[in-house]
Amino acid sequence: MGTTTTARPQKREAWGRLRKLPSKRWQARYTGPDDKTYSARTEDDKPLTFLTK
């Protein structure tokens, strides 16, 4: 009997959470090493949102 291998879907690393804003855009949030939740921000400290998930 031969062995068959099945491809496993790649696991995504769970580093944070996404939430859909009332504007229909997405915001990424993550927990820092100090156990506080942070929102993704640009280099000039503006909120970073995304059109697609």
CHARMM internal coordinates of N, CA and C (Angstrom, degrees):
IC EDIT
DIST 1 N 1 CA 1.4543
DIST 1 CA 1 C 1.5245
ANGL 1 N 1 CA 1 C 109.22
DIST 1 C 2 N 1.2988
ANGL 1 CA 1 C 2 N 115.43
DIHE 1 N 1 CA 1 C 2 N 137.43
DIST 2 N 2 CA 1.4620
ANGL 1 C 2 N 2 CA 119.74
DIHE 1 CA 1 C 2 N 2 CA 179.09
DIST 2 CA 2 C 1.5201
ANGL 2 N 2 CA 2 C 111.13
DIHE 1 C 2 N 2 CA 2 C -91.15
DIST 2 C 3 N 1.2771
ANGL 2 CA 2 C 3 N 114.43
DIHE 2 N 2 CA 2 C 3 N 156.02
DIST 3 N 3 CA 1.4604
ANGL 2 C 3 N 3 CA 118.58
DIHE 2 CA 2 C 3 N 3 CA 176.59
DIST 3 CA 3 C 1.5102
ANGL 3 N 3 CA 3 C 109.03
DIHE 2 C 3 N 3 CA 3 C -97.29
DIST 3 C 4 N 1.2905
ANGL 3 CA 3 C 4 N 115.73
DIHE 3 N 3 CA 3 C 4 N 141.39
DIST 4 N 4 CA 1.4574
ANGL 3 C 4 N 4 CA 119.91
DIHE 3 CA 3 C 4 N 4 CA 176.51
DIST 4 CA 4 C 1.5188
ANGL 4 N 4 CA 4 C 108.52
DIHE 3 C 4 N 4 CA 4 C -113.29
DIST 4 C 5 N 1.2680
ANGL 4 CA 4 C 5 N 114.48
DIHE 4 N 4 CA 4 C 5 N 142.90
DIST 5 N 5 CA 1.4673
ANGL 4 C 5 N 5 CA 118.79
DIHE 4 CA 4 C 5 N 5 CA 176.81
DIST 5 CA 5 C 1.5175
ANGL 5 N 5 CA 5 C 107.63
DIHE 4 C 5 N 5 CA 5 C -113.53
DIST 5 C 6 N 1.2917
ANGL 5 CA 5 C 6 N 115.13
DIHE 5 N 5 CA 5 C 6 N 140.18
DIST 6 N 6 CA 1.4582
ANGL 5 C 6 N 6 CA 119.23
DIHE 5 CA 5 C 6 N 6 CA 177.19
DIST 6 CA 6 C 1.5142
ANGL 6 N 6 CA 6 C 108.15
DIHE 5 C 6 N 6 CA 6 C -112.18
DIST 6 C 7 N 1.3031
ANGL 6 CA 6 C 7 N 114.68
DIHE 6 N 6 CA 6 C 7 N 141.90
DIST 7 N 7 CA 1.4606
ANGL 6 C 7 N 7 CA 119.43
DIHE 6 CA 6 C 7 N 7 CA 178.80
DIST 7 CA 7 C 1.5254
ANGL 7 N 7 CA 7 C 109.24
DIHE 6 C 7 N 7 CA 7 C -72.19
DIST 7 C 8 N 1.2804
ANGL 7 CA 7 C 8 N 116.22
DIHE 7 N 7 CA 7 C 8 N 130.62
DIST 8 N 8 CA 1.4681
ANGL 7 C 8 N 8 CA 121.54
DIHE 7 CA 7 C 8 N 8 CA 177.11
DIST 8 CA 8 C 1.5153
ANGL 8 N 8 CA 8 C 108.77
DIHE 7 C 8 N 8 CA 8 C -93.82
DIST 8 C 9 N 1.3266
ANGL 8 CA 8 C 9 N 116.36
DIHE 8 N 8 CA 8 C 9 N 139.22
DIST 9 N 9 CA 1.4693
ANGL 8 C 9 N 9 CA 116.84
DIHE 8 CA 8 C 9 N 9 CA 176.24
DIST 9 CA 9 C 1.5219
ANGL 9 N 9 CA 9 C 109.78
DIHE 8 C 9 N 9 CA 9 C -65.12
DIST 9 C 10 N 1.3107
ANGL 9 CA 9 C 10 N 115.76
DIHE 9 N 9 CA 9 C 10 N 142.45
DIST 10 N 10 CA 1.4617
ANGL 9 C 10 N 10 CA 119.11
DIHE 9 CA 9 C 10 N 10 CA 179.85
DIST 10 CA 10 C 1.5157
ANGL 10 N 10 CA 10 C 109.66
DIHE 9 C 10 N 10 CA 10 C -69.23
DIST 10 C 11 N 1.3083
ANGL 10 CA 10 C 11 N 114.91
DIHE 10 N 10 CA 10 C 11 N 137.31
DIST 11 N 11 CA 1.4611
ANGL 10 C 11 N 11 CA 121.09
DIHE 10 CA 10 C 11 N 11 CA -179.52
DIST 11 CA 11 C 1.5174
ANGL 11 N 11 CA 11 C 109.27
DIHE 10 C 11 N 11 CA 11 C -84.46
DIST 11 C 12 N 1.3179
ANGL 11 CA 11 C 12 N 115.83
DIHE 11 N 11 CA 11 C 12 N 132.69
DIST 12 N 12 CA 1.4639
ANGL 11 C 12 N 12 CA 119.63
DIHE 11 CA 11 C 12 N 12 CA 175.31
DIST 12 CA 12 C 1.5130
ANGL 12 N 12 CA 12 C 108.76
DIHE 11 C 12 N 12 CA 12 C -84.45
DIST 12 C 13 N 1.2983
ANGL 12 CA 12 C 13 N 115.17
DIHE 12 N 12 CA 12 C 13 N 144.18
DIST 13 N 13 CA 1.4574
ANGL 12 C 13 N 13 CA 119.37
DIHE 12 CA 12 C 13 N 13 CA 178.27
DIST 13 CA 13 C 1.5246
ANGL 13 N 13 CA 13 C 108.97
DIHE 12 C 13 N 13 CA 13 C -76.24
DIST 13 C 14 N 1.3053
ANGL 13 CA 13 C 14 N 116.32
DIHE 13 N 13 CA 13 C 14 N 129.24
DIST 14 N 14 CA 1.4681
ANGL 13 C 14 N 14 CA 121.06
DIHE 13 CA 13 C 14 N 14 CA -178.96
DIST 14 CA 14 C 1.5267
ANGL 14 N 14 CA 14 C 108.79
DIHE 13 C 14 N 14 CA 14 C -87.56
DIST 14 C 15 N 1.2985
ANGL 14 CA 14 C 15 N 116.94
DIHE 14 N 14 CA 14 C 15 N 89.32
DIST 15 N 15 CA 1.4656
ANGL 14 C 15 N 15 CA 120.16
DIHE 14 CA 14 C 15 N 15 CA -178.36
DIST 15 CA 15 C 1.5141
ANGL 15 N 15 CA 15 C 111.81
DIHE 14 C 15 N 15 CA 15 C -103.34
DIST 15 C 16 N 1.3232
ANGL 15 CA 15 C 16 N 118.05
DIHE 15 N 15 CA 15 C 16 N -12.62
DIST 16 N 16 CA 1.4547
ANGL 15 C 16 N 16 CA 118.62
DIHE 15 CA 15 C 16 N 16 CA -177.19
DIST 16 CA 16 C 1.5182
ANGL 16 N 16 CA 16 C 111.70
DIHE 15 C 16 N 16 CA 16 C -169.32
DIST 16 C 17 N 1.3219
ANGL 16 CA 16 C 17 N 115.09
DIHE 16 N 16 CA 16 C 17 N -161.30
DIST 17 N 17 CA 1.4680
ANGL 16 C 17 N 17 CA 121.19
DIHE 16 CA 16 C 17 N 17 CA -178.28
DIST 17 CA 17 C 1.5206
ANGL 17 N 17 CA 17 C 109.49
DIHE 16 C 17 N 17 CA 17 C -133.14
DIST 17 C 18 N 1.3119
ANGL 17 CA 17 C 18 N 114.46
DIHE 17 N 17 CA 17 C 18 N 157.94
DIST 18 N 18 CA 1.4547
ANGL 17 C 18 N 18 CA 120.94
DIHE 17 CA 17 C 18 N 18 CA 175.01
DIST 18 CA 18 C 1.5114
ANGL 18 N 18 CA 18 C 108.64
DIHE 17 C 18 N 18 CA 18 C -117.44
DIST 18 C 19 N 1.3223
ANGL 18 CA 18 C 19 N 116.12
DIHE 18 N 18 CA 18 C 19 N 148.75
DIST 19 N 19 CA 1.4601
ANGL 18 C 19 N 19 CA 119.07
DIHE 18 CA 18 C 19 N 19 CA 173.13
DIST 19 CA 19 C 1.5210
ANGL 19 N 19 CA 19 C 107.90
DIHE 18 C 19 N 19 CA 19 C -140.66
DIST 19 C 20 N 1.3250
ANGL 19 CA 19 C 20 N 114.50
DIHE 19 N 19 CA 19 C 20 N 145.23
DIST 20 N 20 CA 1.4564
ANGL 19 C 20 N 20 CA 119.89
DIHE 19 CA 19 C 20 N 20 CA 179.24
DIST 20 CA 20 C 1.5191
ANGL 20 N 20 CA 20 C 108.32
DIHE 19 C 20 N 20 CA 20 C -92.22
DIST 20 C 21 N 1.3071
ANGL 20 CA 20 C 21 N 115.93
DIHE 20 N 20 CA 20 C 21 N 127.18
DIST 21 N 21 CA 1.4543
ANGL 20 C 21 N 21 CA 122.13
DIHE 20 CA 20 C 21 N 21 CA -177.99
DIST 21 CA 21 C 1.5326
ANGL 21 N 21 CA 21 C 110.05
DIHE 20 C 21 N 21 CA 21 C -86.30
DIST 21 C 22 N 1.3313
ANGL 21 CA 21 C 22 N 117.79
DIHE 21 N 21 CA 21 C 22 N 161.53
DIST 22 N 22 CA 1.4702
ANGL 21 C 22 N 22 CA 120.33
DIHE 21 CA 21 C 22 N 22 CA 177.67
DIST 22 CA 22 C 1.5342
ANGL 22 N 22 CA 22 C 112.83
DIHE 21 C 22 N 22 CA 22 C -57.47
DIST 22 C 23 N 1.3188
ANGL 22 CA 22 C 23 N 117.04
DIHE 22 N 22 CA 22 C 23 N -24.04
DIST 23 N 23 CA 1.4687
ANGL 22 C 23 N 23 CA 121.68
DIHE 22 CA 22 C 23 N 23 CA 179.30
DIST 23 CA 23 C 1.5266
ANGL 23 N 23 CA 23 C 112.06
DIHE 22 C 23 N 23 CA 23 C -78.22
DIST 23 C 24 N 1.3321
ANGL 23 CA 23 C 24 N 117.51
DIHE 23 N 23 CA 23 C 24 N 2.79
DIST 24 N 24 CA 1.4730
ANGL 23 C 24 N 24 CA 125.25
DIHE 23 CA 23 C 24 N 24 CA -177.91
DIST 24 CA 24 C 1.5249
ANGL 24 N 24 CA 24 C 112.83
DIHE 23 C 24 N 24 CA 24 C 74.65
DIST 24 C 25 N 1.3224
ANGL 24 CA 24 C 25 N 117.54
DIHE 24 N 24 CA 24 C 25 N 6.12
DIST 25 N 25 CA 1.4630
ANGL 24 C 25 N 25 CA 121.32
DIHE 24 CA 24 C 25 N 25 CA 175.86
DIST 25 CA 25 C 1.5221
ANGL 25 N 25 CA 25 C 108.84
DIHE 24 C 25 N 25 CA 25 C -91.65
DIST 25 C 26 N 1.3281
ANGL 25 CA 25 C 26 N 117.83
DIHE 25 N 25 CA 25 C 26 N 167.21
DIST 26 N 26 CA 1.4557
ANGL 25 C 26 N 26 CA 123.83
DIHE 25 CA 25 C 26 N 26 CA -178.63
DIST 26 CA 26 C 1.5157
ANGL 26 N 26 CA 26 C 110.32
DIHE 25 C 26 N 26 CA 26 C -110.42
DIST 26 C 27 N 1.3224
ANGL 26 CA 26 C 27 N 115.99
DIHE 26 N 26 CA 26 C 27 N 144.91
DIST 27 N 27 CA 1.4641
ANGL 26 C 27 N 27 CA 121.52
DIHE 26 CA 26 C 27 N 27 CA 177.02
DIST 27 CA 27 C 1.5186
ANGL 27 N 27 CA 27 C 108.62
DIHE 26 C 27 N 27 CA 27 C -126.07
DIST 27 C 28 N 1.3249
ANGL 27 CA 27 C 28 N 116.01
DIHE 27 N 27 CA 27 C 28 N 134.19
DIST 28 N 28 CA 1.4621
ANGL 27 C 28 N 28 CA 122.18
DIHE 27 CA 27 C 28 N 28 CA 177.97
DIST 28 CA 28 C 1.5271
ANGL 28 N 28 CA 28 C 108.95
DIHE 27 C 28 N 28 CA 28 C -95.34
DIST 28 C 29 N 1.3288
ANGL 28 CA 28 C 29 N 115.27
DIHE 28 N 28 CA 28 C 29 N 137.41
DIST 29 N 29 CA 1.4661
ANGL 28 C 29 N 29 CA 121.19
DIHE 28 CA 28 C 29 N 29 CA 177.22
DIST 29 CA 29 C 1.5237
ANGL 29 N 29 CA 29 C 107.91
DIHE 28 C 29 N 29 CA 29 C -132.81
DIST 29 C 30 N 1.3212
ANGL 29 CA 29 C 30 N 115.87
DIHE 29 N 29 CA 29 C 30 N 149.25
DIST 30 N 30 CA 1.4577
ANGL 29 C 30 N 30 CA 120.31
DIHE 29 CA 29 C 30 N 30 CA -179.14
DIST 30 CA 30 C 1.5218
ANGL 30 N 30 CA 30 C 109.87
DIHE 29 C 30 N 30 CA 30 C -145.64
DIST 30 C 31 N 1.3202
ANGL 30 CA 30 C 31 N 115.39
DIHE 30 N 30 CA 30 C 31 N 160.12
DIST 31 N 31 CA 1.4577
ANGL 30 C 31 N 31 CA 121.71
DIHE 30 CA 30 C 31 N 31 CA 177.49
DIST 31 CA 31 C 1.5264
ANGL 31 N 31 CA 31 C 108.43
DIHE 30 C 31 N 31 CA 31 C -97.61
DIST 31 C 32 N 1.3178
ANGL 31 CA 31 C 32 N 116.26
DIHE 31 N 31 CA 31 C 32 N 126.39
DIST 32 N 32 CA 1.4562
ANGL 31 C 32 N 32 CA 121.45
DIHE 31 CA 31 C 32 N 32 CA -179.51
DIST 32 CA 32 C 1.5223
ANGL 32 N 32 CA 32 C 111.46
DIHE 31 C 32 N 32 CA 32 C -83.65
DIST 32 C 33 N 1.3224
ANGL 32 CA 32 C 33 N 116.58
DIHE 32 N 32 CA 32 C 33 N 175.74
DIST 33 N 33 CA 1.4664
ANGL 32 C 33 N 33 CA 120.99
DIHE 32 CA 32 C 33 N 33 CA -179.40
DIST 33 CA 33 C 1.5330
ANGL 33 N 33 CA 33 C 112.78
DIHE 32 C 33 N 33 CA 33 C -63.22
DIST 33 C 34 N 1.3347
ANGL 33 CA 33 C 34 N 116.59
DIHE 33 N 33 CA 33 C 34 N -17.69
DIST 34 N 34 CA 1.4673
ANGL 33 C 34 N 34 CA 120.79
DIHE 33 CA 33 C 34 N 34 CA 178.91
DIST 34 CA 34 C 1.5360
ANGL 34 N 34 CA 34 C 111.54
DIHE 33 C 34 N 34 CA 34 C -92.56
DIST 34 C 35 N 1.3490
ANGL 34 CA 34 C 35 N 117.15
DIHE 34 N 34 CA 34 C 35 N 12.04
DIST 35 N 35 CA 1.4717
ANGL 34 C 35 N 35 CA 124.75
DIHE 34 CA 34 C 35 N 35 CA -179.58
DIST 35 CA 35 C 1.5228
ANGL 35 N 35 CA 35 C 113.84
DIHE 34 C 35 N 35 CA 35 C 64.61
DIST 35 C 36 N 1.3280
ANGL 35 CA 35 C 36 N 118.42
DIHE 35 N 35 CA 35 C 36 N 17.97
DIST 36 N 36 CA 1.4593
ANGL 35 C 36 N 36 CA 122.05
DIHE 35 CA 35 C 36 N 36 CA 173.90
DIST 36 CA 36 C 1.5259
ANGL 36 N 36 CA 36 C 108.55
DIHE 35 C 36 N 36 CA 36 C -96.30
DIST 36 C 37 N 1.3382
ANGL 36 CA 36 C 37 N 116.45
DIHE 36 N 36 CA 36 C 37 N 150.17
DIST 37 N 37 CA 1.4566
ANGL 36 C 37 N 37 CA 121.22
DIHE 36 CA 36 C 37 N 37 CA 178.22
DIST 37 CA 37 C 1.5224
ANGL 37 N 37 CA 37 C 109.69
DIHE 36 C 37 N 37 CA 37 C -91.11
DIST 37 C 38 N 1.3324
ANGL 37 CA 37 C 38 N 116.04
DIHE 37 N 37 CA 37 C 38 N 132.30
DIST 38 N 38 CA 1.4537
ANGL 37 C 38 N 38 CA 122.68
DIHE 37 CA 37 C 38 N 38 CA -179.31
DIST 38 CA 38 C 1.5197
ANGL 38 N 38 CA 38 C 109.86
DIHE 37 C 38 N 38 CA 38 C -121.97
DIST 38 C 39 N 1.3267
ANGL 38 CA 38 C 39 N 116.46
DIHE 38 N 38 CA 38 C 39 N 145.38
DIST 39 N 39 CA 1.4510
ANGL 38 C 39 N 39 CA 122.45
DIHE 38 CA 38 C 39 N 39 CA 173.35
DIST 39 CA 39 C 1.5194
ANGL 39 N 39 CA 39 C 108.51
DIHE 38 C 39 N 39 CA 39 C -93.95
DIST 39 C 40 N 1.3277
ANGL 39 CA 39 C 40 N 116.08
DIHE 39 N 39 CA 39 C 40 N 148.29
DIST 40 N 40 CA 1.4641
ANGL 39 C 40 N 40 CA 120.14
DIHE 39 CA 39 C 40 N 40 CA 176.66
DIST 40 CA 40 C 1.5253
ANGL 40 N 40 CA 40 C 108.89
DIHE 39 C 40 N 40 CA 40 C -63.68
DIST 40 C 41 N 1.3245
ANGL 40 CA 40 C 41 N 115.20
DIHE 40 N 40 CA 40 C 41 N 136.14
DIST 41 N 41 CA 1.4652
ANGL 40 C 41 N 41 CA 120.55
DIHE 40 CA 40 C 41 N 41 CA -178.66
DIST 41 CA 41 C 1.5205
ANGL 41 N 41 CA 41 C 109.17
DIHE 40 C 41 N 41 CA 41 C -136.59
DIST 41 C 42 N 1.3250
ANGL 41 CA 41 C 42 N 116.16
DIHE 41 N 41 CA 41 C 42 N 157.82
DIST 42 N 42 CA 1.4595
ANGL 41 C 42 N 42 CA 121.38
DIHE 41 CA 41 C 42 N 42 CA 177.48
DIST 42 CA 42 C 1.5281
ANGL 42 N 42 CA 42 C 109.29
DIHE 41 C 42 N 42 CA 42 C -79.47
DIST 42 C 43 N 1.3168
ANGL 42 CA 42 C 43 N 115.73
DIHE 42 N 42 CA 42 C 43 N 173.58
DIST 43 N 43 CA 1.4684
ANGL 42 C 43 N 43 CA 119.64
DIHE 42 CA 42 C 43 N 43 CA 179.75
DIST 43 CA 43 C 1.5188
ANGL 43 N 43 CA 43 C 112.49
DIHE 42 C 43 N 43 CA 43 C -62.24
DIST 43 C 44 N 1.3422
ANGL 43 CA 43 C 44 N 116.79
DIHE 43 N 43 CA 43 C 44 N -28.71
DIST 44 N 44 CA 1.4652
ANGL 43 C 44 N 44 CA 119.19
DIHE 43 CA 43 C 44 N 44 CA 178.32
DIST 44 CA 44 C 1.5321
ANGL 44 N 44 CA 44 C 111.51
DIHE 43 C 44 N 44 CA 44 C -95.63
DIST 44 C 45 N 1.3350
ANGL 44 CA 44 C 45 N 116.50
DIHE 44 N 44 CA 44 C 45 N 23.86
DIST 45 N 45 CA 1.4648
ANGL 44 C 45 N 45 CA 125.82
DIHE 44 CA 44 C 45 N 45 CA 171.52
DIST 45 CA 45 C 1.5351
ANGL 45 N 45 CA 45 C 115.13
DIHE 44 C 45 N 45 CA 45 C 65.16
DIST 45 C 46 N 1.3359
ANGL 45 CA 45 C 46 N 115.92
DIHE 45 N 45 CA 45 C 46 N 32.04
DIST 46 N 46 CA 1.4634
ANGL 45 C 46 N 46 CA 120.32
DIHE 45 CA 45 C 46 N 46 CA 174.13
DIST 46 CA 46 C 1.5267
ANGL 46 N 46 CA 46 C 108.16
DIHE 45 C 46 N 46 CA 46 C -98.50
DIST 46 C 47 N 1.3462
ANGL 46 CA 46 C 47 N 118.05
DIHE 46 N 46 CA 46 C 47 N 151.71
DIST 47 N 47 CA 1.4696
ANGL 46 C 47 N 47 CA 119.90
DIHE 46 CA 46 C 47 N 47 CA 178.97
DIST 47 CA 47 C 1.5298
ANGL 47 N 47 CA 47 C 110.50
DIHE 46 C 47 N 47 CA 47 C -60.42
DIST 47 C 48 N 1.3266
ANGL 47 CA 47 C 48 N 115.58
DIHE 47 N 47 CA 47 C 48 N 138.09
DIST 48 N 48 CA 1.4618
ANGL 47 C 48 N 48 CA 121.81
DIHE 47 CA 47 C 48 N 48 CA -179.84
DIST 48 CA 48 C 1.5247
ANGL 48 N 48 CA 48 C 108.13
DIHE 47 C 48 N 48 CA 48 C -107.42
DIST 48 C 49 N 1.3377
ANGL 48 CA 48 C 49 N 116.78
DIHE 48 N 48 CA 48 C 49 N 118.08
DIST 49 N 49 CA 1.4634
ANGL 48 C 49 N 49 CA 121.19
DIHE 48 CA 48 C 49 N 49 CA 178.64
DIST 49 CA 49 C 1.5254
ANGL 49 N 49 CA 49 C 107.62
DIHE 48 C 49 N 49 CA 49 C -125.20
DIST 49 C 50 N 1.3400
ANGL 49 CA 49 C 50 N 115.33
DIHE 49 N 49 CA 49 C 50 N 163.16
DIST 50 N 50 CA 1.4520
ANGL 49 C 50 N 50 CA 122.08
DIHE 49 CA 49 C 50 N 50 CA -174.86
DIST 50 CA 50 C 1.5188
ANGL 50 N 50 CA 50 C 110.43
DIHE 49 C 50 N 50 CA 50 C -129.11
DIST 50 C 51 N 1.3405
ANGL 50 CA 50 C 51 N 117.06
DIHE 50 N 50 CA 50 C 51 N 146.00
DIST 51 N 51 CA 1.4551
ANGL 50 C 51 N 51 CA 121.39
DIHE 50 CA 50 C 51 N 51 CA 178.39
DIST 51 CA 51 C 1.5258
ANGL 51 N 51 CA 51 C 112.21
DIHE 50 C 51 N 51 CA 51 C -72.35
DIST 51 C 52 N 1.3343
ANGL 51 CA 51 C 52 N 116.93
DIHE 51 N 51 CA 51 C 52 N -34.23
DIST 52 N 52 CA 1.4586
ANGL 51 C 52 N 52 CA 121.01
DIHE 51 CA 51 C 52 N 52 CA -176.96
DIST 52 CA 52 C 1.5254
ANGL 52 N 52 CA 52 C 110.52
DIHE 51 C 52 N 52 CA 52 C -123.70
DIST 52 C 53 N 1.3079
ANGL 52 CA 52 C 53 N 114.35
DIHE 52 N 52 CA 52 C 53 N 156.59
DIST 53 N 53 CA 1.4481
ANGL 52 C 53 N 53 CA 120.77
DIHE 52 CA 52 C 53 N 53 CA 179.63
DIST 53 CA 53 C 1.5132
ANGL 53 N 53 CA 53 C 109.33
DIHE 52 C 53 N 53 CA 53 C -70.79
END
COOR INIT
IC SEED 1 N 1 CA 1 C
IC BUILD
